[in-house]
């Protein structure tokens, strides 16, 4: 378990650094380009996430919602899944999820796919 804690201690600052770099780039008009959008001209379910986090850091929840409504709404669930998975891995060393978590992840994935289809058909406002 000590080895896993050391690995996690190294990953947290790296994750935060990458998140802050993405937000900084977004604030300075340089954003992170989406490969899917560049290749197809269609928005993926993640398009707008950098702008969303930038708006959240500024406390602008309306702009965050309009940048990527699906991820904004799923953020508490996704954060919970991430926390649960991290604690479970630290305790057991396994990434195996219980069945209910697999279902929750599948529901989130279906929701994101539906969101991507609707946003590209201009169904969403």
N, CA, C and O atoms as a GROMACS GRO file, in nm:
protein
  500
    1UNK      N    1   0.082  -0.119   0.000
    1UNK     CA    2   0.000   0.000   0.000
    1UNK      C    3   0.087   0.126   0.000
    1UNK      O    4   0.050   0.226  -0.061
    2UNK      N    5   0.200   0.122   0.067
    2UNK     CA    6   0.287   0.240   0.072
    2UNK      C    7   0.335   0.279  -0.067
    2UNK      O    8   0.345   0.398  -0.099
    3UNK      N    9   0.365   0.179  -0.150
    3UNK     CA   10   0.410   0.207  -0.286
    3UNK      C   11   0.299   0.275  -0.367
    3UNK      O   12   0.326   0.367  -0.444
    4UNK      N   13   0.175   0.230  -0.348
    4UNK     CA   14   0.062   0.291  -0.419
    4UNK      C   15   0.040   0.435  -0.372
    4UNK      O   16   0.007   0.522  -0.452
    5UNK      N   17   0.059   0.460  -0.244
    5UNK     CA   18   0.043   0.596  -0.192
    5UNK      C   19   0.150   0.687  -0.252
    5UNK      O   20   0.122   0.803  -0.283
    6UNK      N   21   0.272   0.636  -0.267
    6UNK     CA   22   0.378   0.716  -0.329
    6UNK      C   23   0.344   0.750  -0.474
    6UNK      O   24   0.362   0.863  -0.518
    7UNK      N   25   0.292   0.650  -0.547
    7UNK     CA   26   0.253   0.674  -0.687
    7UNK      C   27   0.141   0.777  -0.694
    7UNK      O   28   0.143   0.867  -0.779
    8UNK      N   29   0.043   0.765  -0.605
    8UNK     CA   30  -0.069   0.859  -0.605
    8UNK      C   31  -0.021   0.999  -0.569
    8UNK      O   32  -0.069   1.097  -0.625
    9UNK      N   33   0.072   1.008  -0.476
    9UNK     CA   34   0.125   1.138  -0.436
    9UNK      C   35   0.196   1.207  -0.552
    9UNK      O   36   0.199   1.330  -0.558
   10UNK      N   37   0.253   1.130  -0.642
   10UNK     CA   38   0.317   1.188  -0.761
   10UNK      C   39   0.215   1.228  -0.867
   10UNK      O   40   0.236   1.324  -0.940
   11UNK      N   41   0.106   1.154  -0.876
   11UNK     CA   42   0.006   1.178  -0.981
   11UNK      C   43  -0.081   1.300  -0.953
   11UNK      O   44  -0.120   1.370  -1.046
   12UNK      N   45  -0.112   1.326  -0.828
   12UNK     CA   46  -0.203   1.438  -0.794
   12UNK      C   47  -0.145   1.571  -0.840
   12UNK      O   48  -0.215   1.646  -0.908
   13UNK      N   49  -0.021   1.606  -0.805
   13UNK     CA   50   0.033   1.734  -0.852
   13UNK      C   51   0.042   1.741  -1.005
   13UNK      O   52   0.021   1.847  -1.063
   14UNK      N   53   0.074   1.629  -1.069
   14UNK     CA   54   0.082   1.627  -1.215
   14UNK      C   55  -0.055   1.655  -1.276
   14UNK      O   56  -0.066   1.734  -1.370
   15UNK      N   57  -0.159   1.591  -1.224
   15UNK     CA   58  -0.295   1.613  -1.272
   15UNK      C   59  -0.336   1.760  -1.253
   15UNK      O   60  -0.390   1.821  -1.345
   16UNK      N   61  -0.310   1.814  -1.136
   16UNK     CA   62  -0.345   1.954  -1.110
   16UNK      C   63  -0.268   2.049  -1.200
   16UNK      O   64  -0.323   2.148  -1.249
   17UNK      N   65  -0.140   2.020  -1.222
   17UNK     CA   66  -0.058   2.104  -1.311
   17UNK      C   67  -0.115   2.104  -1.452
   17UNK      O   68  -0.129   2.209  -1.514
   18UNK      N   69  -0.148   1.986  -1.504
   18UNK     CA   70  -0.202   1.977  -1.640
   18UNK      C   71  -0.338   2.047  -1.650
   18UNK      O   72  -0.367   2.111  -1.751
   19UNK      N   73  -0.419   2.036  -1.547
   19UNK     CA   74  -0.548   2.105  -1.545
   19UNK      C   75  -0.527   2.256  -1.547
   19UNK      O   76  -0.595   2.326  -1.622
   20UNK      N   77  -0.436   2.306  -1.466
   20UNK     CA   78  -0.410   2.450  -1.462
   20UNK      C   79  -0.348   2.500  -1.593
   20UNK      O   80  -0.380   2.611  -1.636
   21UNK      N   81  -0.262   2.422  -1.656
   21UNK     CA   82  -0.206   2.461  -1.786
   21UNK      C   83  -0.318   2.472  -1.889
   21UNK      O   84  -0.321   2.567  -1.967
   22UNK      N   85  -0.408   2.376  -1.890
   22UNK     CA   86  -0.521   2.381  -1.982
   22UNK      C   87  -0.608   2.503  -1.961
   22UNK      O   88  -0.650   2.568  -2.056
   23UNK      N   89  -0.635   2.535  -1.835
   23UNK     CA   90  -0.716   2.653  -1.804
   23UNK      C   91  -0.641   2.780  -1.844
   23UNK      O   92  -0.701   2.872  -1.899
   24UNK      N   93  -0.512   2.785  -1.816
   24UNK     CA   94  -0.433   2.903  -1.853
   24UNK      C   95  -0.433   2.922  -2.005
   24UNK      O   96  -0.451   3.034  -2.054
   25UNK      N   97  -0.414   2.814  -2.078
   25UNK     CA   98  -0.416   2.822  -2.224
   25UNK      C   99  -0.552   2.872  -2.274
   25UNK      O  100  -0.560   2.954  -2.365
   26UNK      N  101  -0.658   2.822  -2.212
   26UNK     CA  102  -0.792   2.864  -2.252
   26UNK      C  103  -0.814   3.012  -2.224
   26UNK      O  104  -0.874   3.082  -2.306
   27UNK      N  105  -0.766   3.060  -2.111
   27UNK     CA  106  -0.780   3.202  -2.075
   27UNK      C  107  -0.703   3.292  -2.170
   27UNK      O  108  -0.739   3.409  -2.187
   28UNK      N  109  -0.598   3.241  -2.230
   28UNK     CA  110  -0.514   3.322  -2.318
   28UNK      C  111  -0.543   3.294  -2.466
   28UNK      O  112  -0.461   3.324  -2.553
   29UNK      N  113  -0.660   3.236  -2.493
   29UNK     CA  114  -0.704   3.216  -2.630
   29UNK      C  115  -0.630   3.108  -2.707
   29UNK      O  116  -0.636   3.105  -2.830
   30UNK      N  117  -0.561   3.021  -2.637
   30UNK     CA  118  -0.483   2.919  -2.707
   30UNK      C  119  -0.545   2.780  -2.696
   30UNK      O  120  -0.503   2.691  -2.770
   31UNK      N  121  -0.641   2.757  -2.610
   31UNK     CA  122  -0.711   2.631  -2.594
   31UNK      C  123  -0.640   2.505  -2.638
   31UNK      O  124  -0.540   2.511  -2.710
   32UNK      N  125  -0.690   2.393  -2.596
   32UNK     CA  126  -0.636   2.264  -2.635
   32UNK      C  127  -0.718   2.216  -2.754
   32UNK      O  128  -0.839   2.197  -2.740
   33UNK      N  129  -0.657   2.195  -2.871
   33UNK     CA  130  -0.735   2.156  -2.988
   33UNK      C  131  -0.790   2.014  -2.974
   33UNK      O  132  -0.725   1.925  -2.918
   34UNK      N  133  -0.910   1.995  -3.026
   34UNK     CA  134  -0.974   1.863  -3.024
   34UNK      C  135  -0.941   1.792  -3.155
   34UNK      O  136  -0.973   1.840  -3.263
   35UNK      N  137  -0.877   1.677  -3.144
   35UNK     CA  138  -0.838   1.600  -3.262
   35UNK      C  139  -0.963   1.554  -3.338
   35UNK      O  140  -0.967   1.559  -3.461
   36UNK      N  141  -1.065   1.509  -3.265
   36UNK     CA  142  -1.189   1.463  -3.329
   36UNK      C  143  -1.253   1.575  -3.410
   36UNK      O  144  -1.295   1.554  -3.523
   37UNK      N  145  -1.260   1.695  -3.351
   37UNK     CA  146  -1.318   1.810  -3.421
   37UNK      C  147  -1.234   1.848  -3.542
   37UNK      O  148  -1.287   1.880  -3.649
   38UNK      N  149  -1.102   1.845  -3.526
   38UNK     CA  150  -1.012   1.880  -3.637
   38UNK      C  151  -1.028   1.784  -3.755
   38UNK      O  152  -1.020   1.827  -3.870
   39UNK      N  153  -1.052   1.657  -3.727
   39UNK     CA  154  -1.064   1.556  -3.833
   39UNK      C  155  -1.203   1.550  -3.896
   39UNK      O  156  -1.217   1.526  -4.015
   40UNK      N  157  -1.309   1.573  -3.813
   40UNK     CA  158  -1.445   1.551  -3.862
   40UNK      C  159  -1.529   1.678  -3.874
   40UNK      O  160  -1.627   1.680  -3.948
   41UNK      N  161  -1.492   1.783  -3.802
   41UNK     CA  162  -1.575   1.903  -3.798
   41UNK      C  163  -1.692   1.889  -3.702
   41UNK      O  164  -1.775   1.979  -3.692
   42UNK      N  165  -1.699   1.776  -3.632
   42UNK     CA  166  -1.805   1.752  -3.533
   42UNK      C  167  -1.749   1.768  -3.393
   42UNK      O  168  -1.632   1.739  -3.368
   43UNK      N  169  -1.834   1.813  -3.301
   43UNK     CA  170  -1.790   1.828  -3.162
   43UNK      C  171  -1.802   1.695  -3.089
   43UNK      O  172  -1.904   1.628  -3.097
   44UNK      N  173  -1.696   1.659  -3.019
   44UNK     CA  174  -1.700   1.537  -2.938
   44UNK      C  175  -1.768   1.570  -2.804
   44UNK      O  176  -1.793   1.687  -2.776
   45UNK      N  177  -1.797   1.469  -2.721
   45UNK     CA  178  -1.860   1.498  -2.593
   45UNK      C  179  -1.773   1.583  -2.501
   45UNK      O  180  -1.824   1.644  -2.406
   46UNK      N  181  -1.642   1.589  -2.527
   46UNK     CA  182  -1.552   1.664  -2.441
   46UNK      C  183  -1.521   1.805  -2.489
   46UNK      O  184  -1.456   1.882  -2.418
   47UNK      N  185  -1.567   1.840  -2.609
   47UNK     CA  186  -1.539   1.975  -2.660
   47UNK      C  187  -1.597   2.079  -2.564
   47UNK      O  188  -1.715   2.074  -2.529
   48UNK      N  189  -1.514   2.172  -2.524
   48UNK     CA  190  -1.556   2.279  -2.434
   48UNK      C  191  -1.522   2.255  -2.289
   48UNK      O  192  -1.550   2.340  -2.204
   49UNK      N  193  -1.462   2.141  -2.257
   49UNK     CA  194  -1.431   2.110  -2.117
   49UNK      C  195  -1.326   2.205  -2.060
   49UNK      O  196  -1.336   2.244  -1.944
   50UNK      N  197  -1.226   2.241  -2.139
   50UNK     CA  198  -1.124   2.334  -2.090
   50UNK      C  199  -1.188   2.469  -2.058
   50UNK      O  200  -1.160   2.528  -1.953
   51UNK      N  201  -1.273   2.518  -2.148
   51UNK     CA  202  -1.344   2.644  -2.121
   51UNK      C  203  -1.435   2.630  -1.999
   51UNK      O  204  -1.450   2.724  -1.922
   52UNK      N  205  -1.496   2.512  -1.982
   52UNK     CA  206  -1.583   2.488  -1.868
   52UNK      C  207  -1.505   2.500  -1.737
   52UNK      O  208  -1.550   2.566  -1.644
   53UNK      N  209  -1.388   2.435  -1.730
   53UNK     CA  210  -1.307   2.443  -1.608
   53UNK      C  211  -1.256   2.584  -1.584
   53UNK      O  212  -1.250   2.630  -1.470
   54UNK      N  213  -1.221   2.654  -1.690
   54UNK     CA  214  -1.178   2.793  -1.677
   54UNK      C  215  -1.290   2.876  -1.616
   54UNK      O  216  -1.265   2.957  -1.526
   55UNK      N  217  -1.412   2.858  -1.665
   55UNK     CA  218  -1.526   2.932  -1.611
   55UNK      C  219  -1.555   2.892  -1.467
   55UNK      O  220  -1.588   2.977  -1.384
   56UNK      N  221  -1.542   2.763  -1.435
   56UNK     CA  222  -1.565   2.719  -1.298
   56UNK      C  223  -1.465   2.781  -1.202
   56UNK      O  224  -1.502   2.821  -1.091
   57UNK      N  225  -1.338   2.790  -1.243
   57UNK     CA  226  -1.237   2.852  -1.158
   57UNK      C  227  -1.267   2.999  -1.132
   57UNK      O  228  -1.226   3.054  -1.030
   58UNK      N  229  -1.337   3.061  -1.225
   58UNK     CA  230  -1.375   3.202  -1.209
   58UNK      C  231  -1.509   3.217  -1.137
   58UNK      O  232  -1.551   3.329  -1.107
   59UNK      N  233  -1.575   3.105  -1.109
   59UNK     CA  234  -1.704   3.109  -1.042
   59UNK      C  235  -1.820   3.140  -1.135
   59UNK      O  236  -1.929   3.172  -1.089
   60UNK      N  237  -1.798   3.133  -1.265
   60UNK     CA  238  -1.902   3.163  -1.364
   60UNK      C  239  -1.971   3.032  -1.406
   60UNK      O  240  -1.934   2.970  -1.506
   61UNK      N  241  -2.070   2.993  -1.327
   61UNK     CA  242  -2.137   2.865  -1.350
   61UNK      C  243  -2.219   2.865  -1.479
   61UNK      O  244  -2.232   2.761  -1.544
   62UNK      N  245  -2.274   2.979  -1.516
   62UNK     CA  246  -2.352   2.987  -1.640
   62UNK      C  247  -2.263   2.961  -1.761
   62UNK      O  248  -2.299   2.883  -1.849
   63UNK      N  249  -2.146   3.026  -1.765
   63UNK     CA  250  -2.053   3.005  -1.877
   63UNK      C  251  -2.002   2.860  -1.876
   63UNK      O  252  -1.984   2.801  -1.982
   64UNK      N  253  -1.980   2.805  -1.758
   64UNK     CA  254  -1.934   2.666  -1.749
   64UNK      C  255  -2.039   2.572  -1.807
   64UNK      O  256  -2.007   2.480  -1.882
   65UNK      N  257  -2.165   2.595  -1.771
   65UNK     CA  258  -2.274   2.511  -1.823
   65UNK      C  259  -2.283   2.521  -1.974
   65UNK      O  260  -2.301   2.420  -2.042
   66UNK      N  261  -2.272   2.642  -2.027
   66UNK     CA  262  -2.285   2.661  -2.171
   66UNK      C  263  -2.162   2.612  -2.250
   66UNK      O  264  -2.171   2.588  -2.370
   67UNK      N  265  -2.049   2.598  -2.184
   67UNK     CA  266  -1.930   2.545  -2.251
   67UNK      C  267  -1.945   2.396  -2.279
   67UNK      O  268  -1.911   2.349  -2.388
   68UNK      N  269  -1.995   2.321  -2.180
   68UNK     CA  270  -2.020   2.178  -2.198
   68UNK      C  271  -2.121   2.134  -2.092
   68UNK      O  272  -2.084   2.098  -1.980
   69UNK      N  273  -2.248   2.138  -2.129
   69UNK     CA  274  -2.356   2.110  -2.034
   69UNK      C  275  -2.349   1.968  -1.978
   69UNK      O  276  -2.374   1.947  -1.860
   70UNK      N  277  -2.316   1.872  -2.062
   70UNK     CA  278  -2.316   1.732  -2.018
   70UNK      C  279  -2.211   1.707  -1.911
   70UNK      O  280  -2.242   1.651  -1.805
   71UNK      N  281  -2.089   1.747  -1.936
   71UNK     CA  282  -1.983   1.725  -1.838
   71UNK      C  283  -2.010   1.807  -1.712
   71UNK      O  284  -1.984   1.761  -1.601
   72UNK      N  285  -2.063   1.928  -1.729
   72UNK     CA  286  -2.097   2.012  -1.614
   72UNK      C  287  -2.196   1.939  -1.523
   72UNK      O  288  -2.180   1.937  -1.401
   73UNK      N  289  -2.299   1.879  -1.583
   73UNK     CA  290  -2.400   1.808  -1.504
   73UNK      C  291  -2.348   1.677  -1.446
   73UNK      O  292  -2.387   1.637  -1.336
   74UNK      N  293  -2.259   1.611  -1.518
   74UNK     CA  294  -2.204   1.483  -1.472
   74UNK      C  295  -2.084   1.500  -1.378
   74UNK      O  296  -2.040   1.402  -1.318
   75UNK      N  297  -2.032   1.620  -1.366
   75UNK     CA  298  -1.908   1.642  -1.290
   75UNK      C  299  -1.914   1.586  -1.148
   75UNK      O  300  -1.818   1.520  -1.106
   76UNK      N  301  -2.021   1.608  -1.070
   76UNK     CA  302  -2.024   1.549  -0.935
   76UNK      C  303  -2.019   1.396  -0.938
   76UNK      O  304  -1.954   1.335  -0.854
   77UNK      N  305  -2.089   1.336  -1.034
   77UNK     CA  306  -2.089   1.189  -1.044
   77UNK      C  307  -1.951   1.139  -1.085
   77UNK      O  308  -1.899   1.044  -1.028
   78UNK      N  309  -1.891   1.204  -1.186
   78UNK     CA  310  -1.759   1.162  -1.233
   78UNK      C  311  -1.653   1.182  -1.124
   78UNK      O  312  -1.562   1.100  -1.110
   79UNK      N  313  -1.664   1.290  -1.048
   79UNK     CA  314  -1.570   1.314  -0.938
   79UNK      C  315  -1.586   1.205  -0.831
   79UNK      O  316  -1.488   1.157  -0.776
   80UNK      N  317  -1.711   1.168  -0.802
   80UNK     CA  318  -1.736   1.061  -0.706
   80UNK      C  319  -1.679   0.928  -0.751
   80UNK      O  320  -1.620   0.855  -0.672
   81UNK      N  321  -1.697   0.898  -0.879
   81UNK     CA  322  -1.641   0.774  -0.935
   81UNK      C  323  -1.489   0.776  -0.923
   81UNK      O  324  -1.428   0.676  -0.884
   82UNK      N  325  -1.428   0.889  -0.957
   82UNK     CA  326  -1.282   0.901  -0.948
   82UNK      C  327  -1.231   0.886  -0.806
   82UNK      O  328  -1.131   0.819  -0.783
   83UNK      N  329  -1.299   0.949  -0.711
   83UNK     CA  330  -1.258   0.937  -0.570
   83UNK      C  331  -1.274   0.794  -0.520
   83UNK      O  332  -1.184   0.740  -0.456
   84UNK      N  333  -1.388   0.733  -0.551
   84UNK     CA  334  -1.411   0.595  -0.508
   84UNK      C  335  -1.304   0.502  -0.567
   84UNK      O  336  -1.246   0.420  -0.496
   85UNK      N  337  -1.279   0.517  -0.697
   85UNK     CA  338  -1.181   0.431  -0.764
   85UNK      C  339  -1.042   0.451  -0.705
   85UNK      O  340  -0.968   0.354  -0.685
   86UNK      N  341  -1.006   0.575  -0.676
   86UNK     CA  342  -0.873   0.603  -0.620
   86UNK      C  343  -0.856   0.543  -0.482
   86UNK      O  344  -0.754   0.480  -0.454
   87UNK      N  345  -0.956   0.561  -0.396
   87UNK     CA  346  -0.948   0.505  -0.261
   87UNK      C  347  -0.947   0.352  -0.268
   87UNK      O  348  -0.871   0.287  -0.196
   88UNK      N  349  -1.030   0.295  -0.354
   88UNK     CA  350  -1.034   0.149  -0.370
   88UNK      C  351  -0.897   0.097  -0.417
   88UNK      O  352  -0.849  -0.005  -0.367
   89UNK      N  353  -0.836   0.167  -0.512
   89UNK     CA  354  -0.704   0.125  -0.561
   89UNK      C  355  -0.598   0.137  -0.451
   89UNK      O  356  -0.514   0.049  -0.436
   90UNK      N  357  -0.603   0.247  -0.374
   90UNK     CA  358  -0.506   0.263  -0.266
   90UNK      C  359  -0.519   0.151  -0.163
   90UNK      O  360  -0.418   0.103  -0.111
   91UNK      N  361  -0.642   0.110  -0.134
   91UNK     CA  362  -0.664   0.006  -0.033
   91UNK      C  363  -0.632  -0.134  -0.084
   91UNK      O  364  -0.574  -0.216  -0.012
   92UNK      N  365  -0.670  -0.162  -0.210
   92UNK     CA  366  -0.662  -0.300  -0.258
   92UNK      C  367  -0.561  -0.323  -0.369
   92UNK      O  368  -0.517  -0.436  -0.390
   93UNK      N  369  -0.524  -0.218  -0.440
   93UNK     CA  370  -0.436  -0.234  -0.555
   93UNK      C  371  -0.509  -0.280  -0.680
   93UNK      O  372  -0.446  -0.313  -0.781
   94UNK      N  373  -0.642  -0.284  -0.674
   94UNK     CA  374  -0.722  -0.332  -0.786
   94UNK      C  375  -0.808  -0.219  -0.844
   94UNK      O  376  -0.860  -0.135  -0.770
   95UNK      N  377  -0.821  -0.219  -0.977
   95UNK     CA  378  -0.909  -0.123  -1.043
   95UNK      C  379  -1.044  -0.185  -1.075
   95UNK      O  380  -1.126  -0.123  -1.143
   96UNK      N  381  -1.070  -0.306  -1.027
   96UNK     CA  382  -1.198  -0.373  -1.052
   96UNK      C  383  -1.308  -0.298  -0.978
   96UNK      O  384  -1.298  -0.273  -0.858
   97UNK      N  385  -1.414  -0.264  -1.050
   97UNK     CA  386  -1.526  -0.191  -0.992
   97UNK      C  387  -1.638  -0.288  -0.953
   97UNK      O  388  -1.652  -0.394  -1.014
   98UNK      N  389  -1.718  -0.251  -0.852
   98UNK     CA  390  -1.838  -0.330  -0.825
   98UNK      C  391  -1.937  -0.312  -0.941
   98UNK      O  392  -1.927  -0.216  -1.018
   99UNK      N  393  -2.031  -0.402  -0.951
   99UNK     CA  394  -2.125  -0.402  -1.063
   99UNK      C  395  -2.202  -0.270  -1.073
   99UNK      O  396  -2.223  -0.219  -1.183
  100UNK      N  397  -2.246  -0.214  -0.959
  100UNK     CA  398  -2.324  -0.090  -0.964
  100UNK      C  399  -2.242   0.024  -1.024
  100UNK      O  400  -2.296   0.111  -1.092
  101UNK      N  401  -2.111   0.024  -1.000
  101UNK     CA  402  -2.025   0.128  -1.056
  101UNK      C  403  -2.009   0.108  -1.207
  101UNK      O  404  -2.007   0.206  -1.282
  102UNK      N  405  -1.998  -0.015  -1.250
  102UNK     CA  406  -1.992  -0.042  -1.395
  102UNK      C  407  -2.118   0.011  -1.463
  102UNK      O  408  -2.110   0.072  -1.570
  103UNK      N  409  -2.234  -0.012  -1.402
  103UNK     CA  410  -2.360   0.038  -1.458
  103UNK      C  411  -2.363   0.190  -1.460
  103UNK      O  412  -2.407   0.250  -1.558
  104UNK      N  413  -2.317   0.253  -1.354
  104UNK     CA  414  -2.316   0.399  -1.347
  104UNK      C  415  -2.225   0.457  -1.455
  104UNK      O  416  -2.261   0.556  -1.519
  105UNK      N  417  -2.110   0.397  -1.475
  105UNK     CA  418  -2.018   0.443  -1.580
  105UNK      C  419  -2.082   0.423  -1.718
  105UNK      O  420  -2.069   0.509  -1.805
  106UNK      N  421  -2.150   0.311  -1.738
  106UNK     CA  422  -2.217   0.285  -1.866
  106UNK      C  423  -2.328   0.387  -1.892
  106UNK      O  424  -2.343   0.435  -2.004
  107UNK      N  425  -2.406   0.421  -1.790
  107UNK     CA  426  -2.512   0.522  -1.805
  107UNK      C  427  -2.450   0.657  -1.840
  107UNK      O  428  -2.502   0.728  -1.926
  108UNK      N  429  -2.341   0.694  -1.774
  108UNK     CA  430  -2.273   0.820  -1.805
  108UNK      C  431  -2.223   0.820  -1.950
  108UNK      O  432  -2.236   0.920  -2.020
  109UNK      N  433  -2.168   0.708  -1.995
  109UNK     CA  434  -2.117   0.699  -2.132
  109UNK      C  435  -2.231   0.713  -2.233
  109UNK      O  436  -2.216   0.783  -2.334
  110UNK      N  437  -2.344   0.648  -2.208
  110UNK     CA  438  -2.459   0.659  -2.299
  110UNK      C  439  -2.510   0.803  -2.301
  110UNK      O  440  -2.544   0.855  -2.407
  111UNK      N  441  -2.515   0.866  -2.184
  111UNK     CA  442  -2.558   1.006  -2.176
  111UNK      C  443  -2.465   1.095  -2.259
  111UNK      O  444  -2.512   1.182  -2.332
  112UNK      N  445  -2.334   1.074  -2.247
  112UNK     CA  446  -2.238   1.155  -2.322
  112UNK      C  447  -2.248   1.131  -2.473
  112UNK      O  448  -2.234   1.225  -2.551
  113UNK      N  449  -2.271   1.008  -2.513
  113UNK     CA  450  -2.287   0.979  -2.656
  113UNK      C  451  -2.413   1.047  -2.709
  113UNK      O  452  -2.412   1.106  -2.816
  114UNK      N  453  -2.522   1.038  -2.632
  114UNK     CA  454  -2.646   1.106  -2.671
  114UNK      C  455  -2.627   1.256  -2.680
  114UNK      O  456  -2.678   1.321  -2.771
  115UNK      N  457  -2.554   1.312  -2.585
  115UNK     CA  458  -2.524   1.455  -2.585
  115UNK      C  459  -2.445   1.493  -2.710
  115UNK      O  460  -2.474   1.594  -2.774
  116UNK      N  461  -2.345   1.412  -2.745
  116UNK     CA  462  -2.263   1.442  -2.863
  116UNK      C  463  -2.348   1.439  -2.990
  116UNK      O  464  -2.332   1.525  -3.077
  117UNK      N  465  -2.436   1.342  -3.001
  117UNK     CA  466  -2.522   1.333  -3.120
  117UNK      C  467  -2.613   1.455  -3.126
  117UNK      O  468  -2.626   1.518  -3.231
  118UNK      N  469  -2.678   1.488  -3.014
  118UNK     CA  470  -2.772   1.600  -3.014
  118UNK      C  471  -2.703   1.734  -3.040
  118UNK      O  472  -2.757   1.818  -3.111
  119UNK      N  473  -2.584   1.754  -2.984
  119UNK     CA  474  -2.517   1.883  -3.005
  119UNK      C  475  -2.471   1.899  -3.149
  119UNK      O  476  -2.462   2.011  -3.199
  120UNK      N  477  -2.443   1.790  -3.217
  120UNK     CA  478  -2.401   1.798  -3.357
  120UNK      C  479  -2.518   1.805  -3.454
  120UNK      O  480  -2.502   1.843  -3.570
  121UNK      N  481  -2.637   1.769  -3.407
  121UNK     CA  482  -2.758   1.784  -3.487
  121UNK      C  483  -2.825   1.919  -3.458
  121UNK      O  484  -2.934   1.947  -3.509
  122UNK      N  485  -2.760   2.001  -3.376
  122UNK     CA  486  -2.812   2.132  -3.335
  122UNK      C  487  -2.948   2.121  -3.267
  122UNK      O  488  -3.032   2.210  -3.280
  123UNK      N  489  -2.970   2.011  -3.194
  123UNK     CA  490  -3.092   1.995  -3.118
  123UNK      C  491  -3.084   2.076  -2.989
  123UNK      O  492  -3.185   2.127  -2.941
  124UNK      N  493  -2.964   2.087  -2.935
  124UNK     CA  494  -2.945   2.160  -2.810
  124UNK      C  495  -2.933   2.309  -2.836
  124UNK      O  496  -2.887   2.352  -2.942
  125UNK      N  497  -2.975   2.385  -2.738
  125UNK     CA  498  -2.965   2.531  -2.750
  125UNK      C  499  -2.829   2.576  -2.703
  125UNK      O  500  -2.799   2.696  -2.704
   0.00000   0.00000   0.00000
